[in-house]
Amino acid sequence: MNIREEMQKANRLIAQIGNFGLQLLWFILHLSVSTWYFLLDLAHVVESYFISSGLMKSYKALNLGKLRYLAIVVGSEEAYQTSKVIELLQWLEAIGVKHVCLYDMEGVLKRSKEAILEKMSNTTVFQEADENDKLLDQKHMMLEFASFSDGKEAVAKAANLLFAKYLTSNNSSEDQEGEIFTEPHLTEALRAVGSGGPEPDLLLVYGPVRCHQGFPAWRIRYTEIVHMGSLKSMRYGSLIKAIYKFTMVRQNYGK
């Protein structure tokens, strides 16, 4: 009986030591990862400061000729931070970016359009601009406001237009049965319904999610997508770095 009790005590002691060892290992692992991310974030902050203060000369000369159209995707929760969005646009204006698309899924930025335009006096709304001046105006910043509903409505309108053309075509019934709709057909239909906007060269995502959050897929076939982190903790140097890295990349579009 005593031997059995001693064995049970020994087993409990071994289990306690094992649990303590696992907890200690988990603590060390968690501490190591947290320290690594802290140092990484600290390095980004320091680098951002050096870039924004002009100490890193390589970032001073930006070839904005490669960045004809920039898209900014903001998480719907963070899109309510209108002051931050305005500050971001002011940074882009200071850098020299002329064509910007603001996007969030819920249309928060659309509803804040008046407040944004009030602070951005030297801007023109893309949807209200003359067709010939949309990508040629270099005196004002051109702003486009978009949301997830634009993509859904655009696809529905384009599909209805293609279906109507199919029904009213003068081809024979045999030709109609063999007709195939290709990507150029859809692109033409989207342009016809007013949703064939320019394809962004660079798309910057601000928010917790690392994706384009429903930005119209037909407009980002060759777009470079960069996650910038939280809008609340955005940094001017990080913005400069993202644009600089894009301008230094050689893009191969294939045949």
TIDO-223584 format. One record per residue: residue number from 1; residue in three letters; x, z, y of N, C-alpha, C in turn. Coordinates in nm, 2 decimals. Example, Ala and Ser with C-alpha at 12.3 -4.5 7.8 and 13.67 -1.06 7.14 Angstrom:
// TIDO-223584
<1 Ala <1.32 0.78 -0.57> <1.23 0.78 -0.45> <1.32 0.78 -0.33>>,
<2 Ser <1.28 0.71 -0.22> <1.37 0.71 -0.11> <1.29 0.79 0.00>>,
END
This chain:
// TIDO-223584
<1 Met <0.08 0.00 -0.12> <0.00 0.00 0.00> <0.09 0.00 0.12>>,
<2 Asn <0.19 0.08 0.12> <0.28 0.09 0.24> <0.36 -0.05 0.26>>,
<3 Ile <0.39 -0.11 0.14> <0.46 -0.24 0.15> <0.37 -0.34 0.21>>,
<4 Arg <0.24 -0.34 0.17> <0.15 -0.44 0.23> <0.13 -0.42 0.38>>,
<5 Glu <0.12 -0.29 0.42> <0.11 -0.26 0.57> <0.23 -0.31 0.64>>,
<6 Glu <0.35 -0.29 0.58> <0.47 -0.33 0.65> <0.48 -0.48 0.66>>,
<7 Met <0.43 -0.55 0.56> <0.44 -0.69 0.56> <0.34 -0.74 0.67>>,
<8 Gln <0.22 -0.68 0.68> <0.13 -0.72 0.79> <0.18 -0.70 0.93>>,
<9 Lys <0.25 -0.58 0.94> <0.31 -0.55 1.07> <0.42 -0.66 1.10>>,
<10 Ala <0.50 -0.69 1.00> <0.61 -0.79 1.02> <0.55 -0.93 1.06>>,
<11 Asn <0.44 -0.96 0.99> <0.37 -1.09 1.03> <0.32 -1.09 1.17>>,
<12 Arg <0.26 -0.98 1.21> <0.20 -0.97 1.35> <0.32 -0.98 1.45>>,
<13 Leu <0.43 -0.91 1.42> <0.54 -0.92 1.51> <0.60 -1.06 1.52>>,
<14 Ile <0.61 -1.12 1.40> <0.66 -1.26 1.41> <0.57 -1.35 1.49>>,
<15 Ala <0.43 -1.33 1.47> <0.34 -1.41 1.54> <0.35 -1.39 1.69>>,
<16 Gln <0.36 -1.26 1.73> <0.38 -1.23 1.87> <0.50 -1.29 1.93>>,
<17 Ile <0.61 -1.28 1.85> <0.74 -1.34 1.90> <0.72 -1.49 1.91>>,
<18 Gly <0.65 -1.55 1.81> <0.63 -1.70 1.82> <0.55 -1.74 1.94>>,
<19 Asn <0.44 -1.66 1.97> <0.35 -1.69 2.08> <0.43 -1.67 2.21>>,
<20 Phe <0.51 -1.57 2.22> <0.59 -1.54 2.34> <0.69 -1.66 2.36>>,
<21 Gly <0.75 -1.70 2.25> <0.85 -1.82 2.26> <0.78 -1.94 2.31>>,
<22 Leu <0.66 -1.97 2.26> <0.59 -2.09 2.30> <0.55 -2.08 2.45>>,
<23 Gln <0.50 -1.96 2.49> <0.46 -1.94 2.63> <0.58 -1.96 2.72>>,
<24 Leu <0.70 -1.90 2.67> <0.82 -1.92 2.75> <0.86 -2.06 2.76>>,
<25 Leu <0.85 -2.13 2.65> <0.89 -2.28 2.65> <0.80 -2.36 2.74>>,
<26 Trp <0.67 -2.33 2.74> <0.57 -2.40 2.82> <0.60 -2.36 2.97>>,
<27 Phe <0.63 -2.24 3.00> <0.66 -2.20 3.14> <0.79 -2.27 3.19>>,
<28 Ile <0.89 -2.28 3.11> <1.01 -2.35 3.15> <0.99 -2.50 3.17>>,
<29 Leu <0.91 -2.56 3.08> <0.88 -2.70 3.09> <0.79 -2.73 3.22>>,
<30 His <0.69 -2.64 3.24> <0.61 -2.66 3.36> <0.69 -2.64 3.49>>,
<31 Leu <0.78 -2.54 3.48> <0.87 -2.51 3.60> <0.96 -2.63 3.63>>,
<32 Ser <1.01 -2.69 3.52> <1.11 -2.80 3.53> <1.04 -2.92 3.59>>,
<33 Val <0.92 -2.95 3.54> <0.84 -3.07 3.59> <0.80 -3.04 3.74>>,
<34 Ser <0.75 -2.92 3.77> <0.71 -2.89 3.90> <0.83 -2.90 4.00>>,
<35 Thr <0.94 -2.85 3.96> <1.06 -2.86 4.04> <1.11 -3.00 4.06>>,
<36 Trp <1.10 -3.08 3.96> <1.13 -3.23 3.97> <1.04 -3.30 4.07>>,
<37 Tyr <0.91 -3.28 4.06> <0.82 -3.34 4.15> <0.83 -3.29 4.29>>,
<38 Phe <0.87 -3.16 4.31> <0.89 -3.10 4.44> <1.01 -3.17 4.50>>,
<39 Leu <1.12 -3.18 4.43> <1.24 -3.24 4.48> <1.22 -3.39 4.51>>,
<40 Leu <1.14 -3.46 4.42> <1.11 -3.60 4.45> <1.03 -3.62 4.57>>,
<41 Asp <0.93 -3.53 4.59> <0.85 -3.54 4.71> <0.93 -3.50 4.84>>,
<42 Leu <1.02 -3.41 4.82> <1.11 -3.37 4.93> <1.20 -3.49 4.97>>,
<43 Ala <1.25 -3.55 4.87> <1.34 -3.67 4.89> <1.26 -3.78 4.97>>,
<44 His <1.14 -3.80 4.93> <1.05 -3.90 5.00> <1.03 -3.86 5.14>>,
<45 Val <1.01 -3.73 5.16> <0.98 -3.69 5.30> <1.11 -3.71 5.39>>,
<46 Val <1.22 -3.67 5.33> <1.35 -3.69 5.41> <1.38 -3.84 5.43>>,
<47 Glu <1.35 -3.92 5.33> <1.37 -4.07 5.34> <1.28 -4.12 5.45>>,
<48 Ser <1.15 -4.08 5.44> <1.05 -4.13 5.54> <1.10 -4.09 5.68>>,
<49 Tyr <1.15 -3.97 5.70> <1.20 -3.92 5.83> <1.31 -4.01 5.88>>,
<50 Phe <1.41 -4.04 5.79> <1.52 -4.12 5.83> <1.48 -4.27 5.87>>,
<51 Ile <1.38 -4.32 5.79> <1.33 -4.45 5.82> <1.25 -4.46 5.95>>,
<52 Ser <1.16 -4.36 5.97> <1.08 -4.36 6.10> <1.17 -4.33 6.22>>,
<53 Ser <1.28 -4.26 6.20> <1.36 -4.22 6.32> <1.46 -4.33 6.35>>,
<54 Gly <1.47 -4.44 6.26> <1.56 -4.55 6.29> <1.70 -4.53 6.24>>,
<55 Leu <1.72 -4.43 6.16> <1.86 -4.40 6.11> <1.90 -4.50 6.00>>,
<56 Met <1.80 -4.55 5.93> <1.83 -4.65 5.82> <1.80 -4.79 5.88>>,
<57 Lys <1.91 -4.85 5.92> <1.90 -4.98 6.00> <1.84 -5.09 5.92>>,
<58 Ser <1.85 -5.09 5.79> <1.80 -5.20 5.71> <1.65 -5.21 5.72>>,
<59 Tyr <1.58 -5.11 5.75> <1.43 -5.11 5.76> <1.39 -5.15 5.90>>,
<60 Lys <1.48 -5.18 5.99> <1.44 -5.21 6.13> <1.39 -5.35 6.14>>,
<61 Ala <1.45 -5.44 6.07> <1.41 -5.59 6.08> <1.32 -5.62 5.97>>,
<62 Leu <1.19 -5.63 6.00> <1.09 -5.66 5.90> <1.05 -5.81 5.91>>,
<63 Asn <1.05 -5.88 5.80> <1.01 -6.02 5.80> <0.86 -6.03 5.78>>,
<64 Leu <0.78 -6.01 5.89> <0.64 -6.00 5.88> <0.58 -6.14 5.86>>,
<65 Gly <0.66 -6.25 5.86> <0.61 -6.38 5.83> <0.55 -6.39 5.69>>,
<66 Lys <0.60 -6.31 5.60> <0.56 -6.31 5.46> <0.43 -6.23 5.44>>,
<67 Leu <0.40 -6.14 5.54> <0.28 -6.06 5.53> <0.17 -6.11 5.62>>,
<68 Arg <0.10 -6.21 5.58> <0.00 -6.28 5.66> <-0.13 -6.20 5.66>>,
<69 Tyr <-0.16 -6.13 5.55> <-0.28 -6.06 5.54> <-0.26 -5.93 5.46>>,
<70 Leu <-0.30 -5.82 5.52> <-0.28 -5.69 5.45> <-0.41 -5.62 5.43>>,
<71 Ala <-0.43 -5.57 5.31> <-0.55 -5.50 5.27> <-0.52 -5.35 5.25>>,
<72 Ile <-0.61 -5.26 5.31> <-0.60 -5.12 5.29> <-0.72 -5.07 5.22>>,
<73 Val <-0.70 -5.01 5.10> <-0.80 -4.95 5.02> <-0.80 -4.80 5.03>>,
<74 Val <-0.91 -4.74 5.07> <-0.91 -4.60 5.10> <-1.02 -4.54 5.00>>,
<75 Gly <-0.98 -4.43 4.94> <-1.08 -4.36 4.86> <-1.20 -4.31 4.94>>,
<76 Ser <-1.32 -4.32 4.88> <-1.44 -4.29 4.95> <-1.44 -4.16 5.02>>,
<77 Glu <-1.39 -4.06 4.95> <-1.39 -3.92 5.01> <-1.29 -3.92 5.13>>,
<78 Glu <-1.18 -3.98 5.12> <-1.08 -3.98 5.23> <-1.12 -4.08 5.34>>,
<79 Ala <-1.21 -4.17 5.31> <-1.25 -4.26 5.42> <-1.33 -4.19 5.53>>,
<80 Tyr <-1.37 -4.07 5.51> <-1.44 -3.99 5.61> <-1.34 -3.94 5.72>>,
<81 Gln <-1.21 -3.95 5.69> <-1.11 -3.91 5.78> <-1.08 -4.02 5.88>>,
<82 Thr <-1.17 -4.04 5.97> <-1.17 -4.15 6.06> <-1.04 -4.15 6.15>>,
<83 Ser <-1.00 -4.03 6.19> <-0.88 -4.01 6.28> <-0.76 -4.06 6.20>>,
<84 Lys <-0.75 -4.03 6.07> <-0.64 -4.08 6.00> <-0.63 -4.23 5.98>>,
<85 Val <-0.75 -4.29 5.96> <-0.76 -4.43 5.94> <-0.72 -4.50 6.08>>,
<86 Ile <-0.76 -4.44 6.19> <-0.73 -4.50 6.32> <-0.57 -4.49 6.34>>,
<87 Glu <-0.52 -4.37 6.30> <-0.37 -4.35 6.32> <-0.30 -4.46 6.23>>,
<88 Leu <-0.35 -4.48 6.11> <-0.28 -4.58 6.02> <-0.29 -4.72 6.09>>,
<89 Leu <-0.40 -4.75 6.14> <-0.42 -4.88 6.21> <-0.32 -4.89 6.33>>,
<90 Gln <-0.31 -4.79 6.40> <-0.22 -4.79 6.52> <-0.07 -4.81 6.48>>,
<91 Trp <-0.04 -4.75 6.36> <0.10 -4.77 6.31> <0.11 -4.92 6.27>>,
<92 Leu <0.02 -4.98 6.21> <0.03 -5.12 6.17> <0.03 -5.21 6.29>>,
<93 Glu <-0.04 -5.17 6.39> <-0.04 -5.25 6.52> <0.10 -5.24 6.58>>,
<94 Ala <0.16 -5.12 6.58> <0.29 -5.10 6.63> <0.40 -5.18 6.55>>,
<95 Ile <0.38 -5.19 6.42> <0.47 -5.26 6.34> <0.46 -5.41 6.36>>,
<96 Gly <0.34 -5.46 6.40> <0.32 -5.60 6.43> <0.23 -5.67 6.33>>,
<97 Val <0.17 -5.59 6.24> <0.07 -5.65 6.14> <-0.05 -5.70 6.22>>,
<98 Lys <-0.10 -5.82 6.20> <-0.20 -5.88 6.28> <-0.34 -5.90 6.20>>,
<99 His <-0.33 -5.90 6.07> <-0.46 -5.92 6.00> <-0.47 -5.82 5.89>>,
<100 Val <-0.58 -5.73 5.90> <-0.59 -5.62 5.81> <-0.74 -5.62 5.76>>,
<101 Cys <-0.75 -5.59 5.63> <-0.88 -5.57 5.57> <-0.89 -5.42 5.53>>,
<102 Leu <-1.00 -5.35 5.58> <-1.02 -5.21 5.55> <-1.13 -5.21 5.44>>,
<103 Tyr <-1.11 -5.14 5.33> <-1.20 -5.14 5.22> <-1.22 -5.00 5.16>>,
<104 Asp <-1.34 -4.96 5.14> <-1.37 -4.84 5.05> <-1.50 -4.87 4.98>>,
<105 Met <-1.52 -4.81 4.86> <-1.63 -4.85 4.77> <-1.76 -4.82 4.83>>,
<106 Glu <-1.78 -4.71 4.90> <-1.91 -4.67 4.95> <-1.95 -4.72 5.08>>,
<107 Gly <-1.86 -4.79 5.15> <-1.90 -4.85 5.28> <-1.89 -4.75 5.40>>,
<108 Val <-1.81 -4.64 5.38> <-1.79 -4.54 5.48> <-1.72 -4.60 5.60>>,
<109 Leu <-1.62 -4.68 5.58> <-1.55 -4.74 5.69> <-1.63 -4.84 5.77>>,
<110 Lys <-1.72 -4.91 5.70> <-1.82 -5.00 5.77> <-1.90 -4.92 5.87>>,
<111 Arg <-1.95 -4.80 5.82> <-2.04 -4.72 5.91> <-1.96 -4.66 6.02>>,
<112 Ser <-1.83 -4.65 6.00> <-1.74 -4.59 6.11> <-1.68 -4.70 6.20>>,
<113 Lys <-1.73 -4.82 6.18> <-1.67 -4.94 6.25> <-1.66 -4.92 6.40>>,
<114 Glu <-1.77 -4.87 6.46> <-1.78 -4.86 6.61> <-1.68 -4.75 6.66>>,
<115 Ala <-1.66 -4.64 6.58> <-1.57 -4.54 6.62> <-1.43 -4.59 6.61>>,
<116 Ile <-1.40 -4.67 6.51> <-1.27 -4.73 6.49> <-1.23 -4.83 6.60>>,
<117 Leu <-1.33 -4.92 6.63> <-1.31 -5.02 6.73> <-1.29 -4.96 6.87>>,
<118 Glu <-1.36 -4.85 6.89> <-1.35 -4.78 7.02> <-1.21 -4.74 7.05>>,
<119 Lys <-1.14 -4.70 6.95> <-1.00 -4.65 6.96> <-0.90 -4.77 6.95>>,
<120 Met <-0.94 -4.88 6.89> <-0.85 -4.99 6.87> <-0.91 -5.10 6.96>>,
<121 Ser <-0.87 -5.10 7.09> <-0.93 -5.19 7.19> <-0.88 -5.33 7.17>>,
<122 Asn <-0.75 -5.35 7.12> <-0.69 -5.48 7.11> <-0.72 -5.54 6.97>>,
<123 Thr <-0.84 -5.53 6.92> <-0.88 -5.58 6.79> <-1.00 -5.67 6.80>>,
<124 Thr <-1.01 -5.76 6.70> <-1.12 -5.85 6.68> <-1.17 -5.83 6.54>>,
<125 Val <-1.31 -5.83 6.52> <-1.36 -5.81 6.39> <-1.36 -5.95 6.32>>,
<126 Phe <-1.31 -5.95 6.20> <-1.30 -6.08 6.12> <-1.43 -6.15 6.10>>,
<127 Gln <-1.53 -6.07 6.07> <-1.66 -6.14 6.05> <-1.72 -6.20 6.17>>,
<128 Glu <-1.68 -6.16 6.29> <-1.73 -6.21 6.41> <-1.65 -6.31 6.48>>,
<129 Ala <-1.53 -6.33 6.43> <-1.43 -6.43 6.49> <-1.47 -6.57 6.46>>,
<130 Asp <-1.42 -6.66 6.54> <-1.43 -6.80 6.52> <-1.36 -6.84 6.40>>,
<131 Glu <-1.41 -6.93 6.32> <-1.35 -6.97 6.19> <-1.21 -7.03 6.21>>,
<132 Asn <-1.18 -7.10 6.32> <-1.05 -7.16 6.34> <-0.95 -7.06 6.38>>,
<133 Asp <-0.99 -6.94 6.44> <-0.90 -6.84 6.49> <-0.87 -6.73 6.40>>,
<134 Lys <-0.93 -6.73 6.28> <-0.93 -6.61 6.19> <-0.78 -6.57 6.15>>,
<135 Leu <-0.70 -6.67 6.12> <-0.57 -6.65 6.08> <-0.46 -6.70 6.18>>,
<136 Leu <-0.51 -6.75 6.29> <-0.42 -6.81 6.39> <-0.40 -6.72 6.51>>,
<137 Asp <-0.49 -6.63 6.54> <-0.48 -6.54 6.66> <-0.37 -6.44 6.64>>,
<138 Gln <-0.27 -6.45 6.72> <-0.15 -6.36 6.72> <-0.15 -6.26 6.83>>,
<139 Lys <-0.25 -6.26 6.92> <-0.26 -6.17 7.03> <-0.33 -6.04 7.00>>,
<140 His <-0.43 -6.05 6.90> <-0.51 -5.94 6.87> <-0.49 -5.91 6.72>>,
<141 Met <-0.52 -5.78 6.69> <-0.53 -5.75 6.54> <-0.67 -5.78 6.49>>,
<142 Met <-0.67 -5.86 6.38> <-0.79 -5.90 6.32> <-0.83 -5.80 6.21>>,
<143 Leu <-0.95 -5.74 6.22> <-0.99 -5.63 6.13> <-1.11 -5.69 6.05>>,
<144 Glu <-1.10 -5.67 5.92> <-1.22 -5.70 5.83> <-1.26 -5.57 5.76>>,
<145 Phe <-1.39 -5.55 5.76> <-1.45 -5.43 5.69> <-1.52 -5.47 5.57>>,
<146 Ala <-1.49 -5.41 5.46> <-1.54 -5.45 5.33> <-1.57 -5.33 5.24>>,
<147 Ser <-1.67 -5.35 5.15> <-1.70 -5.24 5.05> <-1.74 -5.30 4.92>>,
<148 Phe <-1.77 -5.22 4.82> <-1.79 -5.27 4.69> <-1.92 -5.35 4.68>>,
<149 Ser <-2.02 -5.33 4.77> <-2.14 -5.40 4.77> <-2.12 -5.55 4.81>>,
<150 Asp <-2.01 -5.57 4.89> <-1.98 -5.71 4.93> <-1.95 -5.80 4.81>>,
<151 Gly <-1.87 -5.74 4.71> <-1.83 -5.81 4.60> <-1.95 -5.84 4.50>>,
<152 Lys <-2.03 -5.74 4.48> <-2.15 -5.76 4.39> <-2.24 -5.87 4.45>>,
<153 Glu <-2.27 -5.85 4.58> <-2.37 -5.95 4.65> <-2.31 -6.09 4.65>>,
<154 Ala <-2.17 -6.10 4.67> <-2.11 -6.23 4.68> <-2.12 -6.30 4.55>>,
<155 Val <-2.09 -6.23 4.44> <-2.10 -6.29 4.31> <-2.24 -6.34 4.28>>,
<156 Ala <-2.34 -6.25 4.31> <-2.48 -6.29 4.28> <-2.52 -6.41 4.36>>,
<157 Lys <-2.48 -6.42 4.49> <-2.51 -6.53 4.58> <-2.44 -6.66 4.53>>,
<158 Ala <-2.31 -6.64 4.49> <-2.24 -6.76 4.44> <-2.30 -6.81 4.31>>,
<159 Ala <-2.34 -6.72 4.22> <-2.40 -6.76 4.09> <-2.53 -6.83 4.12>>,
<160 Asn <-2.61 -6.78 4.21> <-2.74 -6.85 4.24> <-2.71 -6.99 4.30>>,
<161 Leu <-2.61 -7.00 4.39> <-2.58 -7.13 4.45> <-2.54 -7.23 4.34>>,
<162 Leu <-2.45 -7.19 4.25> <-2.41 -7.28 4.14> <-2.52 -7.31 4.05>>,
<163 Phe <-2.61 -7.22 4.02> <-2.73 -7.25 3.94> <-2.82 -7.35 4.00>>,
<164 Ala <-2.84 -7.33 4.14> <-2.93 -7.42 4.21> <-2.87 -7.56 4.21>>,
<165 Lys <-2.74 -7.57 4.23> <-2.67 -7.70 4.22> <-2.68 -7.77 4.09>>,
<166 Tyr <-2.68 -7.69 3.98> <-2.69 -7.74 3.85> <-2.83 -7.79 3.82>>,
<167 Leu <-2.93 -7.72 3.87> <-3.07 -7.77 3.85> <-3.10 -7.90 3.93>>,
<168 Thr <-3.04 -7.91 4.05> <-3.08 -8.02 4.14> <-2.98 -8.14 4.12>>,
<169 Ser <-2.89 -8.13 4.03> <-2.79 -8.24 4.01> <-2.86 -8.36 3.96>>,
<170 Asn <-2.81 -8.47 3.98> <-2.86 -8.60 3.94> <-2.81 -8.65 3.81>>,
<171 Asn <-2.73 -8.56 3.74> <-2.67 -8.60 3.61> <-2.78 -8.61 3.51>>,
<172 Ser <-2.75 -8.67 3.40> <-2.84 -8.68 3.29> <-2.84 -8.55 3.22>>,
<173 Ser <-2.94 -8.53 3.13> <-2.95 -8.40 3.06> <-2.83 -8.38 2.97>>,
<174 Glu <-2.78 -8.49 2.91> <-2.66 -8.47 2.82> <-2.54 -8.42 2.90>>,
<175 Asp <-2.52 -8.48 3.02> <-2.41 -8.43 3.11> <-2.43 -8.29 3.15>>,
<176 Gln <-2.55 -8.25 3.18> <-2.58 -8.11 3.22> <-2.55 -8.01 3.12>>,
<177 Glu <-2.58 -8.05 2.99> <-2.55 -7.96 2.88> <-2.40 -7.94 2.86>>,
<178 Gly <-2.32 -8.04 2.90> <-2.18 -8.03 2.88> <-2.10 -7.98 3.01>>,
<179 Glu <-2.17 -7.95 3.11> <-2.11 -7.92 3.24> <-2.05 -7.78 3.23>>,
<180 Ile <-1.92 -7.76 3.28> <-1.85 -7.64 3.27> <-1.82 -7.60 3.42>>,
<181 Phe <-1.84 -7.47 3.45> <-1.81 -7.42 3.58> <-1.67 -7.36 3.57>>,
<182 Thr <-1.58 -7.40 3.65> <-1.44 -7.35 3.65> <-1.41 -7.26 3.77>>,
<183 Glu <-1.29 -7.21 3.78> <-1.26 -7.12 3.89> <-1.27 -7.19 4.03>>,
<184 Pro <-1.22 -7.31 4.04> <-1.24 -7.38 4.17> <-1.39 -7.39 4.22>>,
<185 His <-1.48 -7.41 4.12> <-1.62 -7.41 4.15> <-1.67 -7.28 4.21>>,
<186 Leu <-1.63 -7.17 4.14> <-1.67 -7.04 4.19> <-1.60 -7.01 4.33>>,
<187 Thr <-1.48 -7.05 4.34> <-1.41 -7.02 4.47> <-1.49 -7.10 4.58>>,
<188 Glu <-1.52 -7.22 4.56> <-1.60 -7.30 4.66> <-1.73 -7.24 4.69>>,
<189 Ala <-1.80 -7.19 4.58> <-1.93 -7.12 4.60> <-1.92 -6.99 4.68>>,
<190 Leu <-1.82 -6.91 4.66> <-1.79 -6.79 4.73> <-1.76 -6.82 4.88>>,
<191 Arg <-1.69 -6.93 4.90> <-1.66 -6.97 5.04> <-1.79 -7.01 5.11>>,
<192 Ala <-1.87 -7.08 5.03> <-2.00 -7.13 5.09> <-2.09 -7.02 5.13>>,
<193 Val <-2.09 -6.91 5.06> <-2.18 -6.80 5.09> <-2.11 -6.70 5.19>>,
<194 Gly <-1.99 -6.74 5.24> <-1.93 -6.65 5.34> <-1.85 -6.54 5.28>>,
<195 Ser <-1.81 -6.54 5.15> <-1.74 -6.43 5.09> <-1.60 -6.48 5.04>>,
<196 Gly <-1.56 -6.59 5.08> <-1.43 -6.64 5.03> <-1.32 -6.60 5.13>>,
<197 Gly <-1.30 -6.48 5.16> <-1.21 -6.43 5.26> <-1.06 -6.46 5.21>>,
<198 Pro <-0.97 -6.44 5.30> <-0.83 -6.46 5.27> <-0.78 -6.37 5.16>>,
<199 Glu <-0.68 -6.41 5.08> <-0.63 -6.33 4.97> <-0.51 -6.25 5.04>>,
<200 Pro <-0.52 -6.12 5.03> <-0.42 -6.03 5.08> <-0.28 -6.05 5.01>>,
<201 Asp <-0.18 -6.05 5.09> <-0.04 -6.06 5.03> <0.00 -5.92 4.97>>,
<202 Leu <-0.05 -5.82 5.04> <-0.01 -5.68 5.00> <-0.14 -5.59 5.01>>,
<203 Leu <-0.16 -5.51 4.91> <-0.27 -5.42 4.91> <-0.22 -5.28 4.90>>,
<204 Leu <-0.25 -5.19 5.00> <-0.20 -5.05 4.99> <-0.32 -4.96 4.96>>,
<205 Val <-0.30 -4.88 4.86> <-0.41 -4.79 4.81> <-0.38 -4.65 4.86>>,
<206 Tyr <-0.47 -4.59 4.94> <-0.46 -4.45 4.98> <-0.57 -4.37 4.91>>,
<207 Gly <-0.53 -4.27 4.83> <-0.63 -4.19 4.76> <-0.57 -4.14 4.63>>,
<208 Pro <-0.65 -4.06 4.55> <-0.60 -4.01 4.43> <-0.60 -4.11 4.31>>,
<209 Val <-0.67 -4.22 4.32> <-0.69 -4.31 4.21> <-0.59 -4.43 4.23>>,
<210 Arg <-0.52 -4.46 4.12> <-0.42 -4.57 4.13> <-0.48 -4.70 4.08>>,
<211 Cys <-0.57 -4.75 4.16> <-0.63 -4.88 4.13> <-0.69 -4.94 4.26>>,
<212 His <-0.74 -5.06 4.25> <-0.79 -5.13 4.37> <-0.94 -5.09 4.40>>,
<213 Gln <-1.00 -5.00 4.32> <-1.13 -4.94 4.34> <-1.24 -5.04 4.37>>,
<214 Gly <-1.24 -5.15 4.30> <-1.35 -5.25 4.31> <-1.33 -5.35 4.42>>,
<215 Phe <-1.21 -5.36 4.48> <-1.18 -5.47 4.58> <-1.21 -5.60 4.51>>,
<216 Pro <-1.27 -5.70 4.58> <-1.30 -5.83 4.51> <-1.19 -5.89 4.44>>,
<217 Ala <-1.21 -5.90 4.30> <-1.10 -5.94 4.22> <-1.05 -6.08 4.25>>,
<218 Trp <-1.14 -6.17 4.29> <-1.10 -6.31 4.31> <-1.01 -6.33 4.44>>,
<219 Arg <-0.99 -6.22 4.51> <-0.91 -6.22 4.63> <-0.77 -6.16 4.61>>,
<220 Ile <-0.75 -6.10 4.49> <-0.62 -6.04 4.47> <-0.55 -6.09 4.34>>,
<221 Arg <-0.56 -6.22 4.32> <-0.50 -6.28 4.21> <-0.35 -6.28 4.21>>,
<222 Tyr <-0.29 -6.29 4.33> <-0.14 -6.28 4.35> <-0.10 -6.17 4.44>>,
<223 Thr <-0.19 -6.07 4.46> <-0.16 -5.97 4.55> <-0.07 -5.86 4.50>>,
<224 Glu <0.02 -5.81 4.57> <0.11 -5.70 4.54> <0.03 -5.57 4.57>>,
<225 Ile <0.01 -5.48 4.47> <-0.06 -5.36 4.49> <0.03 -5.24 4.49>>,
<226 Val <0.03 -5.15 4.59> <0.11 -5.03 4.60> <0.03 -4.91 4.63>>,
<227 His <0.05 -4.81 4.54> <-0.03 -4.68 4.57> <0.05 -4.60 4.66>>,
<228 Met <-0.01 -4.55 4.77> <0.06 -4.48 4.88> <0.03 -4.33 4.88>>,
<229 Gly <-0.05 -4.28 4.78> <-0.08 -4.14 4.78> <-0.19 -4.10 4.87>>,
<230 Ser <-0.21 -3.98 4.91> <-0.32 -3.93 4.98> <-0.31 -3.98 5.13>>,
<231 Leu <-0.43 -4.01 5.19> <-0.43 -4.05 5.33> <-0.39 -3.93 5.42>>,
<232 Lys <-0.43 -3.81 5.37> <-0.40 -3.69 5.45> <-0.25 -3.67 5.47>>,
<233 Ser <-0.17 -3.71 5.37> <-0.03 -3.69 5.38> <0.05 -3.82 5.40>>,
<234 Met <-0.01 -3.92 5.46> <0.05 -4.04 5.48> <0.17 -4.03 5.58>>,
<235 Arg <0.27 -4.11 5.57> <0.39 -4.10 5.65> <0.42 -4.24 5.70>>,
<236 Tyr <0.47 -4.25 5.83> <0.50 -4.37 5.89> <0.62 -4.44 5.82>>,
<237 Gly <0.72 -4.36 5.78> <0.83 -4.41 5.71> <0.80 -4.47 5.57>>,
<238 Ser <0.70 -4.41 5.50> <0.66 -4.47 5.37> <0.59 -4.60 5.39>>,
<239 Leu <0.51 -4.61 5.50> <0.45 -4.74 5.53> <0.55 -4.85 5.56>>,
<240 Ile <0.65 -4.82 5.64> <0.75 -4.91 5.67> <0.82 -4.95 5.54>>,
<241 Lys <0.85 -4.86 5.45> <0.92 -4.89 5.33> <0.84 -4.98 5.24>>,
<242 Ala <0.71 -4.95 5.23> <0.63 -5.04 5.14> <0.62 -5.18 5.19>>,
<243 Ile <0.61 -5.20 5.32> <0.61 -5.33 5.38> <0.75 -5.40 5.36>>,
<244 Tyr <0.85 -5.32 5.39> <0.99 -5.38 5.37> <1.02 -5.42 5.23>>,
<245 Lys <0.98 -5.34 5.13> <1.00 -5.38 4.99> <0.92 -5.50 4.95>>,
<246 Phe <0.80 -5.52 5.01> <0.72 -5.64 4.98> <0.79 -5.76 5.04>>,
<247 Thr <0.84 -5.75 5.16> <0.90 -5.87 5.22> <1.03 -5.91 5.16>>,
<248 Met <1.09 -5.82 5.08> <1.22 -5.85 5.01> <1.20 -5.90 4.87>>,
<249 Val <1.07 -5.90 4.82> <1.05 -5.94 4.69> <1.02 -6.09 4.69>>,
<250 Arg <1.08 -6.16 4.59> <1.06 -6.30 4.57> <0.94 -6.32 4.47>>,
<251 Gln <0.84 -6.39 4.51> <0.72 -6.40 4.43> <0.72 -6.54 4.36>>,
<252 Asn <0.70 -6.54 4.23> <0.68 -6.66 4.15> <0.54 -6.68 4.11>>,
<253 Tyr <0.47 -6.78 4.16> <0.33 -6.80 4.14> <0.30 -6.89 4.01>>,
<254 Gly <0.40 -6.95 3.96> <0.38 -7.04 3.84> <0.33 -7.17 3.88>>,
<255 Lys <0.29 -7.25 3.78> <0.24 -7.39 3.81> <0.09 -7.40 3.77>>,
END
